[in-house]
Each structure stands twice: as structure tokens, then as C-alpha cells.
Amino acid sequence: HEQPRALADTTAGKIDRENLMVVLPELGLGSAELGSYRKINIVACGTAFHAGLVGKYILEKLLRLPVEVDLASEYRYREPMTGPDVLTIVISQSGETADTLAALRLAARKGSRVLAITNVIGSSVAREADDLLLTLAGPEIAVASTKAYTTQLLSLYLLGIYFAQELKTVAGEERKALISAVLQLPTQVK
């Protein structure tokens, strides 16, 4: 029952409703930096991992850039191919998931820029990442992490649109249609 509010809160301040554009100035990722990446890695555990699996398709479709999704618990054991030309996105509801935090640290050591999607502003993941996108889902009460999942998906969608705007990989009319659909989500979910 809290999902419509959580989705609305997640989009608050991230969409220019007049021009139908995603605005994420807190990221500091512009077209020059985004254009330097050869791929994106998404690393997460549990529910966040499943959001990442969907996010892979969103990002690949909008950016025409390969995306790999890894379970954080396996990431550091597979010798990940990462570095300055790879953007690493870590997803954690609490921002304290031990395996995700270890993966973040490994990616950073290898020179990858790390963008965190989390629900907790003062968490370890939020503090240690280069960039932060907050989901603003509120406290998750149940193990079935529905609010966290839907707001993580929405955050990945917003990132995809923002990156596509910066890289000009999506036409203006398509971008406007995508953002219009995003703005309708809270009402549709309700």
C-alpha cells in the first residue's frame, strides 16, 4: 500500500516536468564521462540483484552499451574485468549489505567509478560510492521487499533515461513518452 508514495518520492526532484527531462545534477556524470565507458556492471544481492537483472535490459536498450549483472557474493571471486572505462552500479536497500560493500570496494580499487542506488543516505554504501541515487522508499518492514524493489527499478529507469539524454541515444519524443509514463506510475500502482 505504500508503493505509490514511495514511487512518487523516488521521482520527486528528479524530473523537470515542464521540459520532460530527468535531472540528476548530484551525480556529476555528463556526456563526456558517460561516453568514455565501454560497459556497465551492476552488482547486488537478493531483491536488489533481481532489480539489476531488469535494469540490464533498460540500460542496454536506452544506451546501446553492454551491461553485466553480478551477484555481489560472487563478484570478487571471479576476477571482474573492470577499471576506469567501466561504470559500476551497486544496489542495496540498506546500504550495509556486506557482499555489496565488498564489491563496491573492489571495483573502486580497480579504478571503476561506482554509483550507488540505496535507500539509506548515511549508509556505508552511500558514503563510499562516488555517486549516490536515493530511492526514498522508506523503511522496509517485510522480507518480501516490494517497495525497495519497485523503487530500485524506477531508479534504474531514471538513470537510463538520464544517461540516454546525456549521450543522445534516445530521440526527444521517445524520452518525453518514457518520462510521461514514469510520472503516471504512482497513480497506476495505486
Summary of the structure (lengths in Angstrom):
residues: 190
radius of gyration: 15.5
end to end distance: 7.6
largest distance: 46.5
contacts: 650
relative contact order: 0.21
helix: 49%
strand: 17%
